[in-house]
Amino acid sequence: MGVTRLQRKVKRNFAKAVNKNKYIKQLCAKPVIRKVDVEAIKKEFEAKKAAAK
């Protein structure tokens, strides 16, 4: 008596694993930030704070 495999279940399980790995990689991905003017951002926050008062 041979063992039968459910092909749909195999595909579904494989797809779940692939999606899980993609999701983990997406969570761990770090965006590249280049040429950010920190001083300009600080001035912008200070201006917003002064405008709120």
PyMOL Python script that loads the backbone (N, CA, C, O; Angstrom):
from pymol import cmd

cmd.read_pdbstr("""\
ATOM      1  N   MET A   1       0.845  -1.177   0.000  1.00  0.00           N
ATOM      2  CA  MET A   1       0.000   0.000   0.000  1.00  0.00           C
ATOM      3  C   MET A   1       0.892   1.242   0.000  1.00  0.00           C
ATOM      4  O   MET A   1       1.705   1.445   0.902  1.00  0.00           O
ATOM      5  N   GLY A   2       0.722   2.049  -1.012  1.00  0.00           N
ATOM      6  CA  GLY A   2       1.561   3.233  -1.136  1.00  0.00           C
ATOM      7  C   GLY A   2       1.043   4.394  -0.302  1.00  0.00           C
ATOM      8  O   GLY A   2      -0.129   4.441   0.073  1.00  0.00           O
ATOM      9  N   VAL A   3       1.924   5.307  -0.026  1.00  0.00           N
ATOM     10  CA  VAL A   3       1.558   6.492   0.747  1.00  0.00           C
ATOM     11  C   VAL A   3       1.222   7.613  -0.235  1.00  0.00           C
ATOM     12  O   VAL A   3       2.017   7.939  -1.117  1.00  0.00           O
ATOM     13  N   THR A   4       0.053   8.189  -0.076  1.00  0.00           N
ATOM     14  CA  THR A   4      -0.326   9.292  -0.958  1.00  0.00           C
ATOM     15  C   THR A   4      -0.074  10.605  -0.237  1.00  0.00           C
ATOM     16  O   THR A   4      -0.262  10.717   0.974  1.00  0.00           O
ATOM     17  N   ARG A   5       0.356  11.595  -1.007  1.00  0.00           N
ATOM     18  CA  ARG A   5       0.602  12.915  -0.437  1.00  0.00           C
ATOM     19  C   ARG A   5      -0.431  13.875  -0.984  1.00  0.00           C
ATOM     20  O   ARG A   5      -0.766  13.837  -2.168  1.00  0.00           O
ATOM     21  N   LEU A   6      -0.924  14.722  -0.131  1.00  0.00           N
ATOM     22  CA  LEU A   6      -1.874  15.723  -0.573  1.00  0.00           C
ATOM     23  C   LEU A   6      -1.095  16.902  -1.139  1.00  0.00           C
ATOM     24  O   LEU A   6      -0.481  17.669  -0.397  1.00  0.00           O
ATOM     25  N   GLN A   7      -1.124  17.038  -2.446  1.00  0.00           N
ATOM     26  CA  GLN A   7      -0.330  18.077  -3.102  1.00  0.00           C
ATOM     27  C   GLN A   7      -0.781  19.477  -2.704  1.00  0.00           C
ATOM     28  O   GLN A   7       0.042  20.380  -2.551  1.00  0.00           O
ATOM     29  N   ARG A   8      -2.092  19.656  -2.537  1.00  0.00           N
ATOM     30  CA  ARG A   8      -2.569  20.988  -2.161  1.00  0.00           C
ATOM     31  C   ARG A   8      -2.048  21.375  -0.780  1.00  0.00           C
ATOM     32  O   ARG A   8      -1.671  22.524  -0.549  1.00  0.00           O
ATOM     33  N   LYS A   9      -2.031  20.409   0.134  1.00  0.00           N
ATOM     34  CA  LYS A   9      -1.551  20.696   1.486  1.00  0.00           C
ATOM     35  C   LYS A   9      -0.050  21.025   1.459  1.00  0.00           C
ATOM     36  O   LYS A   9       0.408  21.921   2.169  1.00  0.00           O
ATOM     37  N   VAL A  10       0.694  20.305   0.650  1.00  0.00           N
ATOM     38  CA  VAL A  10       2.134  20.558   0.536  1.00  0.00           C
ATOM     39  C   VAL A  10       2.368  21.969   0.015  1.00  0.00           C
ATOM     40  O   VAL A  10       3.206  22.702   0.539  1.00  0.00           O
ATOM     41  N   LYS A  11       1.614  22.346  -1.029  1.00  0.00           N
ATOM     42  CA  LYS A  11       1.775  23.692  -1.595  1.00  0.00           C
ATOM     43  C   LYS A  11       1.394  24.758  -0.581  1.00  0.00           C
ATOM     44  O   LYS A  11       2.060  25.786  -0.470  1.00  0.00           O
ATOM     45  N   ARG A  12       0.313  24.508   0.161  1.00  0.00           N
ATOM     46  CA  ARG A  12      -0.155  25.484   1.141  1.00  0.00           C
ATOM     47  C   ARG A  12       0.879  25.662   2.255  1.00  0.00           C
ATOM     48  O   ARG A  12       1.171  26.784   2.668  1.00  0.00           O
ATOM     49  N   ASN A  13       1.429  24.542   2.737  1.00  0.00           N
ATOM     50  CA  ASN A  13       2.443  24.625   3.798  1.00  0.00           C
ATOM     51  C   ASN A  13       3.701  25.324   3.301  1.00  0.00           C
ATOM     52  O   ASN A  13       4.303  26.111   4.032  1.00  0.00           O
ATOM     53  N   PHE A  14       4.101  25.044   2.072  1.00  0.00           N
ATOM     54  CA  PHE A  14       5.279  25.680   1.511  1.00  0.00           C
ATOM     55  C   PHE A  14       5.050  27.183   1.368  1.00  0.00           C
ATOM     56  O   PHE A  14       5.935  27.986   1.663  1.00  0.00           O
ATOM     57  N   ALA A  15       3.849  27.553   0.912  1.00  0.00           N
ATOM     58  CA  ALA A  15       3.525  28.971   0.747  1.00  0.00           C
ATOM     59  C   ALA A  15       3.530  29.683   2.096  1.00  0.00           C
ATOM     60  O   ALA A  15       3.987  30.822   2.192  1.00  0.00           O
ATOM     61  N   LYS A  16       3.025  29.019   3.142  1.00  0.00           N
ATOM     62  CA  LYS A  16       3.036  29.619   4.480  1.00  0.00           C
ATOM     63  C   LYS A  16       4.466  29.898   4.931  1.00  0.00           C
ATOM     64  O   LYS A  16       4.757  30.964   5.472  1.00  0.00           O
ATOM     65  N   ALA A  17       5.347  28.942   4.707  1.00  0.00           N
ATOM     66  CA  ALA A  17       6.740  29.097   5.126  1.00  0.00           C
ATOM     67  C   ALA A  17       7.413  30.232   4.364  1.00  0.00           C
ATOM     68  O   ALA A  17       8.149  31.029   4.946  1.00  0.00           O
ATOM     69  N   VAL A  18       7.161  30.300   3.073  1.00  0.00           N
ATOM     70  CA  VAL A  18       7.763  31.356   2.248  1.00  0.00           C
ATOM     71  C   VAL A  18       7.261  32.722   2.707  1.00  0.00           C
ATOM     72  O   VAL A  18       8.043  33.662   2.849  1.00  0.00           O
ATOM     73  N   ASN A  19       5.959  32.827   2.936  1.00  0.00           N
ATOM     74  CA  ASN A  19       5.398  34.105   3.380  1.00  0.00           C
ATOM     75  C   ASN A  19       5.936  34.505   4.737  1.00  0.00           C
ATOM     76  O   ASN A  19       6.193  35.684   4.978  1.00  0.00           O
ATOM     77  N   LYS A  20       6.111  33.537   5.633  1.00  0.00           N
ATOM     78  CA  LYS A  20       6.647  33.826   6.966  1.00  0.00           C
ATOM     79  C   LYS A  20       8.064  34.378   6.850  1.00  0.00           C
ATOM     80  O   LYS A  20       8.411  35.355   7.513  1.00  0.00           O
ATOM     81  N   ASN A  21       8.879  33.751   6.006  1.00  0.00           N
ATOM     82  CA  ASN A  21      10.252  34.223   5.825  1.00  0.00           C
ATOM     83  C   ASN A  21      10.284  35.623   5.220  1.00  0.00           C
ATOM     84  O   ASN A  21      11.089  36.461   5.628  1.00  0.00           O
ATOM     85  N   LYS A  22       9.413  35.875   4.253  1.00  0.00           N
ATOM     86  CA  LYS A  22       9.352  37.209   3.649  1.00  0.00           C
ATOM     87  C   LYS A  22       8.967  38.248   4.688  1.00  0.00           C
ATOM     88  O   LYS A  22       9.533  39.341   4.725  1.00  0.00           O
ATOM     89  N   TYR A  23       7.996  37.901   5.537  1.00  0.00           N
ATOM     90  CA  TYR A  23       7.529  38.828   6.572  1.00  0.00           C
ATOM     91  C   TYR A  23       8.647  39.133   7.556  1.00  0.00           C
ATOM     92  O   TYR A  23       8.833  40.287   7.940  1.00  0.00           O
ATOM     93  N   ILE A  24       9.390  38.120   7.968  1.00  0.00           N
ATOM     94  CA  ILE A  24      10.503  38.314   8.904  1.00  0.00           C
ATOM     95  C   ILE A  24      11.573  39.198   8.274  1.00  0.00           C
ATOM     96  O   ILE A  24      12.100  40.097   8.929  1.00  0.00           O
ATOM     97  N   LYS A  25      11.894  38.947   7.011  1.00  0.00           N
ATOM     98  CA  LYS A  25      12.894  39.775   6.328  1.00  0.00           C
ATOM     99  C   LYS A  25      12.436  41.218   6.225  1.00  0.00           C
ATOM    100  O   LYS A  25      13.241  42.141   6.351  1.00  0.00           O
ATOM    101  N   GLN A  26      11.139  41.413   5.996  1.00  0.00           N
ATOM    102  CA  GLN A  26      10.597  42.766   5.894  1.00  0.00           C
ATOM    103  C   GLN A  26      10.688  43.476   7.238  1.00  0.00           C
ATOM    104  O   GLN A  26      10.990  44.668   7.286  1.00  0.00           O
ATOM    105  N   LEU A  27      10.431  42.755   8.333  1.00  0.00           N
ATOM    106  CA  LEU A  27      10.520  43.357   9.662  1.00  0.00           C
ATOM    107  C   LEU A  27      11.958  43.739  10.009  1.00  0.00           C
ATOM    108  O   LEU A  27      12.207  44.753  10.660  1.00  0.00           O
ATOM    109  N   CYS A  28      12.895  42.906   9.560  1.00  0.00           N
ATOM    110  CA  CYS A  28      14.304  43.138   9.888  1.00  0.00           C
ATOM    111  C   CYS A  28      14.963  44.147   8.949  1.00  0.00           C
ATOM    112  O   CYS A  28      16.067  44.620   9.217  1.00  0.00           O
ATOM    113  N   ALA A  29      14.297  44.468   7.868  1.00  0.00           N
ATOM    114  CA  ALA A  29      14.883  45.382   6.880  1.00  0.00           C
ATOM    115  C   ALA A  29      15.036  46.768   7.491  1.00  0.00           C
ATOM    116  O   ALA A  29      14.156  47.247   8.206  1.00  0.00           O
ATOM    117  N   LYS A  30      16.141  47.391   7.204  1.00  0.00           N
ATOM    118  CA  LYS A  30      16.413  48.723   7.726  1.00  0.00           C
ATOM    119  C   LYS A  30      16.536  49.676   6.543  1.00  0.00           C
ATOM    120  O   LYS A  30      17.396  49.478   5.685  1.00  0.00           O
ATOM    121  N   PRO A  31      15.707  50.688   6.481  1.00  0.00           N
ATOM    122  CA  PRO A  31      15.792  51.597   5.331  1.00  0.00           C
ATOM    123  C   PRO A  31      17.103  52.381   5.327  1.00  0.00           C
ATOM    124  O   PRO A  31      17.645  52.724   6.378  1.00  0.00           O
ATOM    125  N   VAL A  32      17.583  52.648   4.153  1.00  0.00           N
ATOM    126  CA  VAL A  32      18.820  53.401   3.999  1.00  0.00           C
ATOM    127  C   VAL A  32      18.487  54.890   4.093  1.00  0.00           C
ATOM    128  O   VAL A  32      17.681  55.408   3.320  1.00  0.00           O
ATOM    129  N   ILE A  33      19.115  55.562   5.044  1.00  0.00           N
ATOM    130  CA  ILE A  33      18.898  57.001   5.204  1.00  0.00           C
ATOM    131  C   ILE A  33      20.209  57.695   4.866  1.00  0.00           C
ATOM    132  O   ILE A  33      21.242  57.460   5.494  1.00  0.00           O
ATOM    133  N   ARG A  34      20.140  58.547   3.865  1.00  0.00           N
ATOM    134  CA  ARG A  34      21.350  59.243   3.448  1.00  0.00           C
ATOM    135  C   ARG A  34      21.094  60.741   3.379  1.00  0.00           C
ATOM    136  O   ARG A  34      19.984  61.192   3.093  1.00  0.00           O
ATOM    137  N   LYS A  35      22.135  61.487   3.644  1.00  0.00           N
ATOM    138  CA  LYS A  35      22.111  62.938   3.484  1.00  0.00           C
ATOM    139  C   LYS A  35      20.965  63.586   4.250  1.00  0.00           C
ATOM    140  O   LYS A  35      20.175  64.344   3.687  1.00  0.00           O
ATOM    141  N   VAL A  36      20.889  63.281   5.521  1.00  0.00           N
ATOM    142  CA  VAL A  36      19.862  63.876   6.368  1.00  0.00           C
ATOM    143  C   VAL A  36      20.496  65.013   7.149  1.00  0.00           C
ATOM    144  O   VAL A  36      21.510  64.821   7.820  1.00  0.00           O
ATOM    145  N   ASP A  37      19.909  66.182   7.067  1.00  0.00           N
ATOM    146  CA  ASP A  37      20.415  67.342   7.781  1.00  0.00           C
ATOM    147  C   ASP A  37      19.764  67.375   9.167  1.00  0.00           C
ATOM    148  O   ASP A  37      18.637  67.845   9.320  1.00  0.00           O
ATOM    149  N   VAL A  38      20.482  66.877  10.167  1.00  0.00           N
ATOM    150  CA  VAL A  38      19.947  66.756  11.516  1.00  0.00           C
ATOM    151  C   VAL A  38      19.663  68.129  12.110  1.00  0.00           C
ATOM    152  O   VAL A  38      18.657  68.316  12.795  1.00  0.00           O
ATOM    153  N   GLU A  39      20.536  69.077  11.851  1.00  0.00           N
ATOM    154  CA  GLU A  39      20.356  70.414  12.408  1.00  0.00           C
ATOM    155  C   GLU A  39      19.076  71.070  11.872  1.00  0.00           C
ATOM    156  O   GLU A  39      18.365  71.747  12.616  1.00  0.00           O
ATOM    157  N   ALA A  40      18.787  70.870  10.590  1.00  0.00           N
ATOM    158  CA  ALA A  40      17.575  71.440  10.005  1.00  0.00           C
ATOM    159  C   ALA A  40      16.335  70.813  10.630  1.00  0.00           C
ATOM    160  O   ALA A  40      15.336  71.495  10.858  1.00  0.00           O
ATOM    161  N   ILE A  41      16.401  69.532  10.903  1.00  0.00           N
ATOM    162  CA  ILE A  41      15.258  68.848  11.529  1.00  0.00           C
ATOM    163  C   ILE A  41      15.045  69.373  12.945  1.00  0.00           C
ATOM    164  O   ILE A  41      13.907  69.593  13.362  1.00  0.00           O
ATOM    165  N   LYS A  42      16.136  69.576  13.686  1.00  0.00           N
ATOM    166  CA  LYS A  42      16.021  70.114  15.046  1.00  0.00           C
ATOM    167  C   LYS A  42      15.397  71.508  15.020  1.00  0.00           C
ATOM    168  O   LYS A  42      14.534  71.819  15.841  1.00  0.00           O
ATOM    169  N   LYS A  43      15.832  72.347  14.078  1.00  0.00           N
ATOM    170  CA  LYS A  43      15.259  73.698  13.964  1.00  0.00           C
ATOM    171  C   LYS A  43      13.774  73.630  13.638  1.00  0.00           C
ATOM    172  O   LYS A  43      12.980  74.421  14.146  1.00  0.00           O
ATOM    173  N   GLU A  44      13.412  72.691  12.796  1.00  0.00           N
ATOM    174  CA  GLU A  44      11.999  72.533  12.416  1.00  0.00           C
ATOM    175  C   GLU A  44      11.156  72.165  13.639  1.00  0.00           C
ATOM    176  O   GLU A  44      10.072  72.714  13.834  1.00  0.00           O
ATOM    177  N   PHE A  45      11.654  71.232  14.465  1.00  0.00           N
ATOM    178  CA  PHE A  45      10.920  70.852  15.676  1.00  0.00           C
ATOM    179  C   PHE A  45      10.794  72.026  16.640  1.00  0.00           C
ATOM    180  O   PHE A  45       9.737  72.241  17.235  1.00  0.00           O
ATOM    181  N   GLU A  46      11.886  72.789  16.791  1.00  0.00           N
ATOM    182  CA  GLU A  46      11.834  73.945  17.671  1.00  0.00           C
ATOM    183  C   GLU A  46      10.838  74.984  17.171  1.00  0.00           C
ATOM    184  O   GLU A  46      10.132  75.604  17.966  1.00  0.00           O
ATOM    185  N   ALA A  47      10.781  75.173  15.865  1.00  0.00           N
ATOM    186  CA  ALA A  47       9.831  76.132  15.297  1.00  0.00           C
ATOM    187  C   ALA A  47       8.398  75.664  15.542  1.00  0.00           C
ATOM    188  O   ALA A  47       7.528  76.476  15.860  1.00  0.00           O
ATOM    189  N   LYS A  48       8.150  74.392  15.399  1.00  0.00           N
ATOM    190  CA  LYS A  48       6.803  73.865  15.638  1.00  0.00           C
ATOM    191  C   LYS A  48       6.423  74.018  17.106  1.00  0.00           C
ATOM    192  O   LYS A  48       5.282  74.345  17.432  1.00  0.00           O
ATOM    193  N   LYS A  49       7.398  73.776  17.994  1.00  0.00           N
ATOM    194  CA  LYS A  49       7.140  73.894  19.423  1.00  0.00           C
ATOM    195  C   LYS A  49       6.828  75.350  19.787  1.00  0.00           C
ATOM    196  O   LYS A  49       5.931  75.620  20.585  1.00  0.00           O
ATOM    197  N   ALA A  50       7.578  76.279  19.193  1.00  0.00           N
ATOM    198  CA  ALA A  50       7.360  77.702  19.469  1.00  0.00           C
ATOM    199  C   ALA A  50       6.013  78.165  18.909  1.00  0.00           C
ATOM    200  O   ALA A  50       5.345  79.006  19.510  1.00  0.00           O
ATOM    201  N   ALA A  51       5.625  77.626  17.780  1.00  0.00           N
ATOM    202  CA  ALA A  51       4.358  78.006  17.166  1.00  0.00           C
ATOM    203  C   ALA A  51       3.172  77.465  17.965  1.00  0.00           C
ATOM    204  O   ALA A  51       2.091  78.054  17.953  1.00  0.00           O
ATOM    205  N   ALA A  52       3.373  76.359  18.649  1.00  0.00           N
ATOM    206  CA  ALA A  52       2.286  75.729  19.427  1.00  0.00           C
ATOM    207  C   ALA A  52       2.016  76.502  20.708  1.00  0.00           C
ATOM    208  O   ALA A  52       0.910  76.448  21.245  1.00  0.00           O
ATOM    209  N   LYS A  53       3.015  77.218  21.201  1.00  0.00           N
ATOM    210  CA  LYS A  53       2.839  77.938  22.473  1.00  0.00           C
ATOM    211  C   LYS A  53       2.081  79.224  22.303  1.00  0.00           C
ATOM    212  O   LYS A  53       1.854  79.940  23.278  1.00  0.00           O
TER     213      LYS A  53
END
""", "prot")
cmd.dss("prot")
cmd.show_as("cartoon", "prot")
cmd.util.cbc("prot")
cmd.orient("prot")
